[in-house]
Amino acid sequence: MRLIGANGEQMGVVPYSRAKELAAEARLDLMLVSDHSVPPVVRIMDFGKLRYEQKKNLKAQRKNTIAQKLKEVKFHINIDQHDYETKMKKALDFLEKKCKLKITLAMRGREMAHQDMGFQLINQVMTDLAPYGDASGAPKLEGRNISVNFAPKA
C-alpha cells in the first residue's frame, strides 16, 4: 500500500501491517484514500477531525445556497390603474430579490366570456416585466385562471 503520513508526507509503499503499526504509534486512524489505484493509497489521519470538517463544509455550502421561492401576484380583469401599478411594484420587488414569480389572472363568473380581455391584460403585464424577468412561455388558461411564470434576469 502507498502510505501518506499524518502531515501529508509520502512514506512510500509499505505492507498493510506496517501501515497499521505506524497509525497506532501516532494514535491516529488509517484511512483508505483510493482503492482503485495500484497500489491502493492509505493515509494516517484523525477520522473524527475529518468528519467534523466535512460537516462544517456541508453547513457552509448550505448557508451559501439560496432557496428559490415562488411568489405569486394575482390580478382580475377589472383592475383599476392604481391597483395595477401597486401589484406591478410588488412583482418587481420579488424579481429583484431573485425569486421566481407567478402571475395569475383569476376570472369570476361571466368574466370567462371575456377571455380575450384577460389575455390582453396578461400580455400587458408580460411586456411591463420583460426588462426584469424572463417569461417561461406563453400564458396558459388553466380552469378559471390564466397564468405565466417569470424567472429573474441574471
N, C-alpha and C positions, 0 to 999 in steps of 0.2 A: 504494500500500500504506500502511496505517496503521502507523506506526513507534513502538515503545516503546523508550526508551533503556536503557542499562545500569543506571541507578539507578531505573528504573521510571517515569520521567517521560514524558509524552506528547510526541512530536516532530511530530505531525501526519501528514498524508497526503503521502507523498513517492514519487517513482518508484523502481523496484527498483534501478536503477544507483546512485542517491544513497544508498539504504539500505545497499547493499553497500559503498560507499566509506566511510560512517560506521563500519561494523563493522570494516573493515580498519584505519582510523585508530585505533580503540580496541583493536585486536589481540584482538578477540573474534569470536564466530560470530553469524551471522544465522539465527535460529530462527523457523520458521513456527508461530504460536500457534493461529490459527484460519483455515482456508482456506474455510470455509462462509460467513463474514460478508462483507459488502460495504462497503468494500473489505477484502481479506484483511489479517489482523493479523500483523506480524512483530515480533520482539524481538531486541535486541542483548544477547547473554549468552554466558557461558563454557559450552560444551557438556559439557566434561569435569566441571565442577563440578555441572552438572545431573544427569549420570549418577551421580556419586558420592552426591549427596543422595537420589536415587531408590533406590539400593541400600541406603543407610543406613535410609531409611524402611521399605523392604520387610523388612529384617532386624529392625527394631524391631517391626513388625507380627507377624512370625513368632514373635518372642520372647514376645509377649503372648498368643498363642493357646494354648489348652490342647487337646492331642490327646485326644480321647475314647477311653478304653481300655475294653475289655470284659473284665471279670473274671468268673470262674466259680466257684461253690461247688457241690460235688456231695454229694448225700445218698443214702442207701439206706433201704429200708423199715424194716429192723430196727435203727434208730439208737437209741442209748441217750440218756437225757435230758441228761447232761452233754456228750456229743458234739454233740448238737443245739444246746445253748447256746453251745458254743465256735464252731461254724460260723456261728451267727447273729451272734455278736460280730464275726467276720471279715467277714461280709456287711455289717454296719452300718458297719464301718471303710471298706469300699470305697465305700459310698454317701455317707459323709461326705466322702470325698476326691473326690467328684463323678465317680466312674467309673460306667459302665453296668455292670449286674450281670446275670448269667445264673444262675438256679437250676436245677440239673438233678437229677432223681431217677433213678438208674440201677437197673434191676431185673435180677436174675440168676436164671437157671433157672426154678424153679417160682414165683418171685415174680410172674411175668407173669400167673398165675392170680388174683392178688390186686391187680388194678389199682385197685380202689376204695380200698384202704388207701393206695396211692401218691397218689391224688388227694386223699385226706384230709390226708396229710402236706403236700403242696404247698399246699393251701388254708390250713393252719395257718401255714406259712411266709409266705404272702401276707398273712394278717391281722397277723402279727407285724411285717412290714416295711412295712405300709401307711403308718404315720406318717412314714417316712423316704424312701420312694420310690414311684413310680407304676408299677404293673404295665402292661405293654404288651398286655394282653389276657388271655384265659383260658389256662390251662395246656394244652399240646399234647402228645399222645403221638406220639413220633417213634421208631419201631422199639422198642427196649427202654428208651427214656428218656422221661421226662415233663419238659418244660422250660417256663420262663416267664422273660421278661426284665423288668428293672426299670430305670427312669431315675431319677436322684436328683432330689429336690424342690428347687425353686429357693429 
